[in-house]
Amino acid sequence: MFSGFSIFVKAYEATKHQIWVSTKLLLLVTLLFAVMMFIAENSVNSDYSFFDALIWTFVKYVEDPAYIESPPITVLGQVIGTLVGVLGVAIFAVHAGLIGSGQKKVMDENKREKDEA
């Protein structure tokens, strides 16, 4: 168990720069989607604020945001909402892939060290 955890920690240490860069990129894209959602929905509903759009896009990653804020009603807003849903999958997949590749490298290095000893 501890060897698995140590492999995870080493993999995270090896990939933390890439994880940080991808996190910043995904946050930037999320903010852009929130701006586009605000523009699309505010044109129809003047009470729709940027904060509503921002909360909706972040909540979309973890649950159904229809219970938090009203869902998009414009076609453009619905398309943006779909893209946000796809991005939600990417947020977890990119980081899992980075850590997974880091774990493979660490495991290969451990095996190489055992073979040389």
C-alpha positions as CSV (number, residue, x, y, z in Angstrom):
1,M,0.0,0.0,0.0
2,F,2.7,2.5,0.9
3,S,4.7,1.6,-2.2
4,G,1.6,2.5,-4.3
5,F,1.2,5.8,-2.5
6,S,4.9,6.6,-2.8
7,I,4.7,5.9,-6.6
8,F,1.7,8.3,-6.7
9,V,3.6,11.0,-4.9
10,K,6.7,10.6,-7.1
11,A,4.5,10.7,-10.2
12,Y,2.8,13.9,-8.9
13,E,6.1,15.5,-8.2
14,A,7.3,14.6,-11.7
15,T,4.3,16.0,-13.4
16,K,3.2,18.9,-11.1
17,H,4.4,21.5,-13.6
18,Q,2.3,20.0,-16.4
19,I,-0.6,19.7,-14.0
20,W,-0.3,23.3,-13.0
21,V,-0.1,24.5,-16.6
22,S,-3.1,22.5,-17.7
23,T,-5.1,23.7,-14.6
24,K,-4.4,27.3,-15.5
25,L,-5.3,26.7,-19.2
26,L,-8.6,24.9,-18.2
27,L,-9.5,27.7,-15.8
28,L,-8.9,30.3,-18.5
29,V,-11.1,28.4,-20.9
30,T,-13.7,28.1,-18.2
31,L,-13.7,31.9,-17.7
32,L,-14.0,32.4,-21.5
33,F,-17.0,30.0,-21.6
34,A,-18.5,32.0,-18.7
35,V,-18.1,35.2,-20.6
36,M,-19.7,33.7,-23.7
37,M,-22.5,32.3,-21.6
38,F,-23.1,35.7,-20.0
39,I,-23.2,37.4,-23.4
40,A,-25.6,34.8,-24.8
41,E,-28.0,34.7,-21.9
42,N,-27.8,38.4,-20.8
43,S,-29.1,39.4,-24.3
44,V,-32.4,37.6,-23.5
45,N,-32.5,38.0,-19.7
46,S,-31.2,41.3,-18.4
47,D,-31.2,39.9,-14.8
48,Y,-28.6,37.2,-15.8
49,S,-25.3,38.3,-14.3
50,F,-21.7,37.3,-15.0
51,F,-21.6,35.7,-11.6
52,D,-24.6,33.5,-12.6
53,A,-22.7,32.4,-15.7
54,L,-19.5,31.8,-13.8
55,I,-21.2,29.8,-11.1
56,W,-23.2,27.8,-13.7
57,T,-20.0,26.8,-15.6
58,F,-18.2,25.7,-12.5
59,V,-21.1,23.8,-11.1
60,K,-21.6,22.1,-14.5
61,Y,-18.4,20.2,-13.8
62,V,-19.6,18.4,-10.7
63,E,-23.4,18.2,-10.9
64,D,-26.5,19.3,-12.8
65,P,-26.5,23.1,-12.5
66,A,-30.2,23.4,-13.3
67,Y,-30.8,23.1,-9.6
68,I,-28.4,26.0,-8.8
69,E,-29.1,28.5,-11.6
70,S,-31.5,28.5,-14.5
71,P,-30.2,26.5,-17.4
72,P,-29.3,28.3,-20.6
73,I,-32.4,29.2,-22.7
74,T,-30.7,30.5,-25.9
75,V,-29.4,28.2,-28.5
76,L,-26.0,29.7,-28.2
77,G,-26.1,29.3,-24.4
78,Q,-27.1,25.6,-24.8
79,V,-24.2,25.0,-27.2
80,I,-21.8,26.7,-24.8
81,G,-23.3,24.6,-22.0
82,T,-22.6,21.4,-24.0
83,L,-19.0,22.5,-24.6
84,V,-18.7,23.2,-20.8
85,G,-19.9,19.7,-20.2
86,V,-17.2,18.3,-22.5
87,L,-14.6,20.5,-20.8
88,G,-15.7,19.0,-17.5
89,V,-14.7,15.6,-18.7
90,A,-11.4,17.0,-20.0
91,I,-10.5,18.6,-16.6
92,F,-10.4,15.2,-14.9
93,A,-9.1,13.2,-17.9
94,V,-6.1,15.4,-18.5
95,H,-4.9,15.4,-14.9
96,A,-5.5,11.6,-14.6
97,G,-3.6,11.0,-17.8
98,L,-0.7,13.2,-16.6
99,I,-0.5,11.4,-13.3
100,G,-0.9,8.0,-14.9
101,S,2.0,8.6,-17.3
102,G,4.1,9.8,-14.4
103,Q,3.3,6.6,-12.5
104,K,4.3,4.5,-15.5
105,K,7.6,6.3,-15.6
106,V,8.2,5.9,-11.9
107,M,7.4,2.2,-12.1
108,D,9.7,1.7,-15.1
109,E,12.5,3.5,-13.2
110,N,11.9,1.3,-10.1
111,K,12.0,-1.8,-12.3
112,R,15.2,-0.6,-14.0
113,E,16.9,0.0,-10.7
114,K,15.9,-3.5,-9.5
115,D,17.2,-5.1,-12.6
116,E,20.5,-3.2,-12.3
117,A,21.0,-4.2,-8.6
